[in-house]
C-alpha cells in the first residue's frame, strides 16, 4: 500500500516511478498502472476521490480539501492518468463534510470569488452574519467535470453529522470530542 504524507497540496505522485514504497512521499494524490499496488488517502471532512479508467488498468486516489481542489489536485491527477493511457475515467467521491455542515467566513468566500465569480454557486448564506455554507463535494464534482470526467458517483454521506460512522475534524473542534482517527479510502487493480 502506498501511504502519502498529505499536506493539502496539488502534488500527485506517479507510484510506478517510486523506488521505495516504504517512504511516504509528500503529496495529496497518487496514480498507478500496477496491479496489486493499493493507493490510499486519509480524510476527516475533506473529500476522498477514487478514480479508474473504464478498463481498470490505471487508477488514482486524491485527497481533495478545499485548497487542493481549488488549486488543481483533480486536474493534475487526471492528467497523469491520461499520460499513462487512461480513457473514459470514472470517479467516486467518498464521505465528506456537506454544505449544510460546512460554515465558512467572508474571507474564504471572497477568495473563491476572486478566482472565479462562477464559484458563487457553491455557497449559500449561513445562519450567522458574514458566514456562508460551502458545498465541497459539489465543488469537487465540478472540478472533476471540468477535467473531462462525466461518470461520477457521490456517496452523499456527511462526515459531520454521522458520528457513529465517521470521524470529523470540524465536529471534533465544535463538540470537543476526542479526535484520533481518519477515514481510509483505497483503490487497487487486482491481478486476476
C-alpha positions as CSV (number, residue, x, y, z in Angstrom):
1,X,0.0,0.0,0.0
2,X,1.2,3.5,-0.8
3,X,0.8,5.9,2.0
4,X,1.1,9.7,1.4
5,X,2.3,12.4,3.7
6,X,-0.7,14.7,2.8
7,X,-0.1,18.4,3.0
8,X,-3.2,19.9,1.3
9,X,-1.2,20.4,-1.9
10,X,-1.7,19.8,-5.6
11,X,1.2,17.3,-5.8
12,X,0.4,14.0,-7.5
13,X,2.8,11.0,-7.2
14,X,3.3,8.5,-10.1
15,X,3.6,5.5,-7.9
16,X,5.0,3.4,-10.7
17,X,8.2,5.6,-10.6
18,X,8.8,5.2,-6.9
19,X,11.8,3.1,-6.0
20,X,10.8,2.7,-2.3
21,X,7.2,2.4,-1.4
22,X,8.0,2.5,2.3
23,X,8.9,6.2,2.2
24,X,5.8,8.3,2.3
25,X,6.0,10.9,-0.4
26,X,4.7,14.4,0.3
27,X,1.7,14.6,-1.9
28,X,-2.1,14.6,-1.9
29,X,-2.8,12.2,-4.8
30,X,-1.3,9.1,-6.4
31,X,-1.7,7.2,-9.7
32,X,-0.6,3.7,-10.8
33,X,-0.9,1.2,-13.6
34,X,0.5,-1.6,-11.5
35,X,-1.7,-4.5,-10.2
36,X,-1.8,-5.2,-6.5
37,X,-0.4,-1.7,-5.5
38,X,-3.1,-0.2,-3.3
39,X,-3.4,3.6,-3.4
40,X,-4.7,5.3,-0.3
41,X,-5.8,8.7,1.1
42,X,-6.8,9.7,4.6
43,X,-9.6,12.2,5.2
44,X,-11.7,13.5,8.0
45,X,-14.0,16.1,6.3
46,X,-12.1,16.6,3.0
47,X,-13.4,14.6,0.0
48,X,-11.6,11.4,-0.9
49,X,-11.8,10.8,-4.7
50,X,-11.1,7.4,-6.2
51,X,-10.6,7.2,-10.0
52,X,-10.3,4.5,-12.6
53,X,-10.2,4.3,-16.3
54,X,-13.0,2.2,-17.9
55,X,-10.7,-0.7,-18.5
56,X,-9.4,-0.6,-14.9
57,X,-5.7,-0.5,-15.9
58,X,-5.0,2.9,-14.5
59,X,-6.2,4.2,-11.1
60,X,-5.8,7.2,-8.9
61,X,-6.6,8.4,-5.4
62,X,-6.9,12.0,-4.4
63,X,-7.3,13.9,-1.1
64,X,-9.5,16.9,-2.0
65,X,-9.7,19.6,0.6
66,X,-10.9,23.0,-0.5
67,X,-7.4,24.3,-1.1
68,X,-6.2,21.3,-3.2
69,X,-9.5,21.2,-5.2
70,X,-9.3,24.9,-5.9
71,X,-5.7,24.9,-6.9
72,X,-5.7,21.8,-9.2
73,X,-5.2,18.4,-7.5
74,X,-8.0,16.9,-9.6
75,X,-6.8,18.1,-13.0
76,X,-3.2,17.1,-12.1
77,X,-4.3,13.6,-11.1
78,X,-6.4,13.2,-14.3
79,X,-3.5,14.4,-16.5
80,X,-1.1,11.9,-15.1
81,X,-3.7,9.1,-15.5
82,X,-4.2,10.2,-19.1
83,X,-0.4,10.2,-19.7
84,X,-0.5,6.6,-18.6
85,X,-3.1,5.7,-21.2
86,X,-6.3,6.2,-19.2
87,X,-9.5,7.0,-21.1
88,X,-13.1,7.3,-20.0
89,X,-12.2,7.9,-16.4
90,X,-14.8,7.5,-13.7
91,X,-14.7,8.8,-10.2
92,X,-16.2,8.2,-6.8
93,X,-16.5,11.0,-4.2
94,X,-16.4,9.4,-0.8
95,X,-17.7,10.6,2.6
96,X,-17.0,14.3,3.2
97,X,-18.4,17.3,5.0
98,X,-21.6,18.5,3.2
99,X,-22.8,22.0,2.6
100,X,-25.3,22.1,5.5
101,X,-22.4,21.4,7.9
102,X,-19.6,23.5,6.4
103,X,-19.7,27.1,7.6
104,X,-17.0,29.4,6.3
105,X,-16.2,33.1,6.7
106,X,-16.3,36.1,4.4
107,X,-12.5,35.8,3.6
108,X,-12.9,32.1,2.5
109,X,-15.9,33.1,0.3
110,X,-14.1,36.1,-1.2
111,X,-11.0,34.0,-2.0
112,X,-13.1,31.7,-4.2
113,X,-15.0,34.6,-5.9
114,X,-11.6,36.3,-6.6
115,X,-10.7,33.3,-8.6
116,X,-14.0,32.9,-10.5
117,X,-17.4,34.5,-10.0
118,X,-19.0,31.2,-11.0
119,X,-17.8,29.7,-7.7
120,X,-20.6,31.7,-6.0
121,X,-22.9,28.8,-7.0
122,X,-21.1,26.6,-4.4
123,X,-22.1,28.8,-1.5
124,X,-25.4,29.7,0.3
125,X,-25.8,32.2,3.1
126,X,-25.1,30.9,6.6
127,X,-27.2,31.3,9.6
128,X,-24.9,34.0,11.0
129,X,-24.0,37.4,9.6
130,X,-20.9,37.2,7.4
131,X,-21.0,33.4,7.2
132,X,-21.6,31.1,4.2
133,X,-22.1,27.4,3.7
134,X,-19.7,25.8,1.3
135,X,-20.5,22.8,-0.9
136,X,-17.1,21.0,-1.0
137,X,-18.4,17.8,-2.7
138,X,-20.3,19.9,-5.3
139,X,-17.1,21.8,-6.0
140,X,-15.2,18.6,-6.3
141,X,-17.8,17.3,-8.7
142,X,-17.5,20.5,-10.8
143,X,-13.7,20.2,-10.9
144,X,-14.0,16.5,-12.0
145,X,-16.4,17.6,-14.8
146,X,-14.0,20.4,-15.7
147,X,-11.3,17.7,-16.1
148,X,-13.5,15.8,-18.5
149,X,-14.9,13.2,-16.2
150,X,-18.6,12.5,-16.7
151,X,-19.1,9.2,-14.8
152,X,-19.1,10.5,-11.2
153,X,-20.7,8.7,-8.2
154,X,-21.0,10.7,-5.0
155,X,-21.9,8.5,-2.0
156,X,-23.5,11.6,-0.4
157,X,-22.7,11.0,3.2
158,X,-21.8,13.9,5.6
159,X,-18.9,13.1,7.9
160,X,-20.0,15.9,10.3
161,X,-23.5,14.6,11.1
162,X,-22.6,10.8,11.2
163,X,-20.5,10.4,14.4
164,X,-21.5,6.7,14.6
165,X,-19.8,6.1,11.2
166,X,-17.2,8.8,10.5
167,X,-14.7,10.9,12.3
168,X,-14.9,14.6,11.6
169,X,-12.2,17.1,12.4
170,X,-14.8,20.0,12.4
171,X,-17.2,18.1,14.6
172,X,-14.3,17.4,17.0
173,X,-13.5,21.1,17.1
174,X,-17.1,22.1,17.8
175,X,-18.0,19.4,20.3
176,X,-14.7,18.8,22.0
177,X,-14.9,15.1,21.3
178,X,-11.7,13.1,21.0
179,X,-10.2,13.2,17.6
180,X,-7.9,10.3,17.0
181,X,-8.7,8.7,13.7
182,X,-9.4,9.4,10.0
183,X,-11.2,7.7,7.1
184,X,-9.0,5.5,4.9
185,X,-10.1,5.3,1.3
186,X,-8.3,2.9,-1.0
187,X,-8.3,1.6,-4.6
188,X,-6.3,-1.2,-6.2
189,X,-6.1,-3.0,-9.5
190,X,-6.5,-6.7,-8.8
191,X,-4.3,-9.1,-10.7
192,X,-6.8,-11.8,-11.6
